[in-house]
Amino acid sequence: MTQAFPERMFARARELQGDGLDWLLANGIAWLEERVRQWPPAWGDDLRVLLYGDFRVPDSTLTYPSLGITVHPEKKENTIIKGAMTVLEATVKVQEKSVPALIDAARRINVLLGTYTLHEWGNAGCGWWSWVTHDAGGGSLMKLTHDGLERSTTAVLSLRPEVRRKVEAAMFWVREPRNLFLQSYRPDILRVYSSYWSAFECLVEAVNVLRPRPTPSKPEKQAQIDDFVQQRGGRLTAADVQECYQNLVSPGFVGKASYALNVCFGDDGDRYAEECFRLSPQEDRLYNIRNAINHGDIDAENPNELLRVQARIRRLWMIVWRMFGCFIPFPTPVDSEESA
């Protein structure tokens, strides 16, 4: 990296932020563009990646002309990859050194590893890593003991059984998906996001068990619908009809979650519910991101899409951790965006 790298990257991030992007997303895109700028000369015009997994070293070079990928048969040692039985180097043809070209290359690599997984019936773990597209990873060792840990565990054990079951499930979902330090080369953002949303759903259920949501009578519900229509001058858009149905006619999970957030956070509950279900643009709603992940609408190998998810997971993280604090005494984070 040249000495100008940090200044150039942050200047680009500020430019992207000025265009309306979230700072974390802008910073991530600027970082990716800078990695392309620092393309190692030894690579020439090809992208070099490490393929890793529990497979045998091939006897000869493997070429996949339709994908523009060549896998070399020499086993790599002492790499960033830990825990895999085999690590190989592969070269991937790219039309140019650019972010769009990297995204295209990532998709082709994903097709190769995906079809390999199909042939193995899912019995062999595998993945890929590249200096350009992936972070080198990092972290620190945490202490195992904390003041107040016994108090927290006692609080969990003292919860009503039907509430405790949901809270314990939520604790599992925030613990399980995170990579260990030596596995930080593996992208885990989509796995973590989905698991955090599962934890959120568990905590919503726990709140509704502990303090059941009042059910309006038919006349009360009709009055709410009439008021909703009147506020919009008697003319409803398709989006209005959907909102009315989800919030008033048949609230379902949206109604349960909005209620739980208001129970936990009062006025701030409305703001959190908006981030989950009503934010504009729709693709940035926390609930919509979860659905997009589950339904295959987010490309797991597209660095730009992963950066967008990473920028939004901060809000989901804050909501989940603060909801835990409503059940268990521990040092909960302070939301810097909390309303006064």
N, C-alpha and C positions, 0 to 999 in steps of 0.2 A: 504494500500500500504506500502511496506517495504521501508526503507531508500535507498535501492539499486535500487529501481524502475527507477528513472530518468536516472542514469548512465547506467543501463542495457539496457534500451530502446534506448537511443541515440547511444550506442555502436552497437546495432543491426541495427539501422537505417543507421549508417555509413557503416556497412558491406553490407547492401542491396544497398546503393548508390554506393559502390565500384563495385558492380555487374552490374552497369549501370542503376539503377532505378532513376527516378526523386526524389529529396530530399523529397518533400511533400508526394509522394506515399510511399517512403521507410519509412518515419516517421509514416505514417498511418498504414502500415503493422506491424511495430514494436510495435505500440501502441496496435493493436488488439491481437498480440501474447502475450503481457504482460497482457492484460485483461484475457486471458485464463489462464495464469500462476496464476493470483490472483483469480481464481474461488472460490466463497464463500463456505466454508466448510459445511454450513447449507444446501446447495443445494444437497449434495450428488452427485450422478452420473447423475442427470437430469438438463437440462437447465430450468431455471425459467424465465417466461416472463409475462408481463402485456398485456392483451387484452383490448382494449378500444373501445367504440363506443356508438351509440344511440340505444341500445337494452335493453330489460328487463333482470333482473337477473334471471338465470335459477332456477328452483325449486330443482334441484338435480345435482350431478356431471355429466358432459358430457364427454364421452370417445370416442375417434376416433382411434380404433385399427390399421387401415391401415396407419395412420399418426404417431402413437406413441404419441398422444397428449391427455392430460387430462385437462379439464377446470373445475375449482373449483367454486362452487356457491356463495361463500362469496364475497360481494361487498367490494372493497378496498377503503379506504378513505385516504385523505391527501397524495396522491402520486405525482410524478412528472407530471402526466397527468392532464392537465387543459382543461376544456370545454366539456369533454365527459360526457354523462349522466351516463354511467356505466363503471367501471374499475374492471376487474377480473384477478385473477392469474391463469396461466396455467403452467403445467410441460410438457416438451418435452424430450422424450428419445433420448439420443445421445450415439453412440458407444464408443466414447472416448472424452477426453477434448482436442480438437484441432481445428484449423481454418477450415480445411475441414469438420469436423463434425458440426461446427457451420453453415457453408454454407448449408449443407444438411438440418439441422434443420430449417433454415430460409426458405428454399424452401417449406418444409412441412407446416410451418405456413402460408405461402403465399397461398398455395393450399387451406387450410382450410378457410381463410378469403375470398379468391377469390370465392370459391364455395358458401359461405354464401352470398356474394354480388350478385351472379347470382340468387339465390333463392329470394332475396329481390328486384330484378330488379334494383339494383343500388340505392335504395332509402334510405339506411342506411349507414352512414359513419362509418368506423372502421379502426383499425390499431393495431400495437403491438410495444412493447418496451422491451428491456432487458438491464440490467446493463453491460453485457459482450459485446454486439454487438453495442450498441448505446452510443453516448456521453450523458453526463448529461445535455448538453446545457449550454448556457450562453450568455452574451452580456452586453450592457450598454445602458442607456437612452441617446438619442441624443437631442441636442437643435433644436427647430423648426425654429428658425430664423437664417439667415446667411447674412453677408455683401455681397451685390451684388445680392441678390435674385431678387430684383425688376428689376435690369438690365437684368438678365437672362430671366425673364418672358417677358419683353418687346421685347427681341431679338426673342423669340419664336413667339410672336404675329405679329412681323414684317416680318416673312418669307412669301414667296409666298404661296398662299393657297394650291397648289398641293404639295409643299415641306413641309409645316407646317403639313399637314395631316399625312405624313409619319413620321415626327419627333415626333409628339404627340403620334402616335401609338407605336413608339420605346420606348418612356418614359413610356407608360403603361406597356409594356412587361418587363421592368427592375424593375418596382415597384410591380406589382401584385403577382408574385409567392413566394416572400420571406415570410417565417414564421415570425409571431410576436414573441417577446421575450418569452412569456409564452407558446408558441407552439414549442419551439426549440427542444423538444424531437422528433418531427416529422421529418423524413428525407425529405429534399426538394431539394437535389442536382440535380436529374434528371429533376425535374420540372423547377428549376432555369436555368439549362443548355439549355433546349429546349426554354425557354422564351428569354434567352439572344440571342440565334441564331435567333429567330423571330425578335428581336430588330435589330440585325445585318442586316437582309434582308431588313427591313424597311429603315435603314440608307443607304444601298446600293442603293435602289430605289430613295431615296431623292437626293443622289449625282448625279445619272444618269439623274434625271429630271433637276437639277440645271445646270449641265454641261454634255449634251448628249455625249455619246461615239461616236467618229468618226467611220463611217462604211466604211471599205476598199472596193474598187472596185473589180470586179472579177479578173482582171489581178493582182492586188496587193495581193489578197488572195492567188492566185495560186503561186505567187512568194514567199510568206511566207511558203506555204506548200513545195515548191521545196527546199527552204533553210533548212527547218526542216529535210527533208529526206536526203539532202546532208550532214548535220552536223553529221548524224548517218551512214555515209558511204553507203547509199542506202539500208540498211537492217534495218527493223523495227521489234521490238518485239510487242507482243500483247499490252503491256503497252504503247509503243510508239504510236501505232495506236489510242489507247484510248485518250492519251494526245493530239495528233494532232487533233482529232475530237473535243474534248472539248474546246481546246484553239484556234483553227484556223478555222476548218470547220463550226462548230455550237457551238459557245462559250456558249450560254445560260447564266444561272446565274453565272457560274464560270467566264466567261468572264466579265460580268457586275461587279461582286464583285472585281475581280483583277483590273479592270480599276478604280473602286471607291477607292480602297485602294491606288493606285498610285496617284490619284488626291489628296487624303487627306494627304498622308505621304511621297510622293516622293520615294526616294530609299528604305525607310523602308517599303513601300507598297509591294515590291516584297517579302520581308521576311515574312510579315504577310500573303500574298497570299500563300506562301509555307506552312506555318503552317496550313492554312485552307484546302488546296487542294492537296499539293504535298509532304508533309512530309513522311518520312519513319521511322518506319513502318506505313502502311496505317491506321491501327486501331487507331493511335494517331492523325490523321488529324482531325481538329475541325469539318469539314463538315461530315466526316465519323462517328464521335461520335454522332452527331446529328441524322444522319440516323439510326445508330444502336439503339439509344433510341426509335425513332419513330417506328421502325420495329420490336421491341421486341428482339433484339439481345444482349441487356445488361440486365442482371438479376437484377431487382430493389431491391432484397433482398440479394444480394451477396456483403458482405462488401468489398471484394477485388476489385470488379468491380467498386463500388461506389468510392473507394479511387482513382482509376485510373482516373475516370471522374473528381473528385475534383482536381486532380493535373493538368489536362488540362484546366479546366474552368478559371484558372488564366489568361491564354493567351487570351481566348475569352473575358473575362472581360476587359482586358487592351485594346483590339482592339475597343470594343464597346464604352468604356468611352472616349477614345481619338477621336473617330469619332463624338461623341456628341460635343466635343470641337470645331469641325470644323463648327458647326452651332450655338452654344450657348456659351457665355462667362461664364465660371465657373472654379474653380480650378481643372483642369484635372490632372490625375496621370502622373507621369514621368516613362517611361519604362526603367528599369535598364538594359534591354537587347538591347536597341536601339543602332543601329550601329553608330560609330563615324562619 
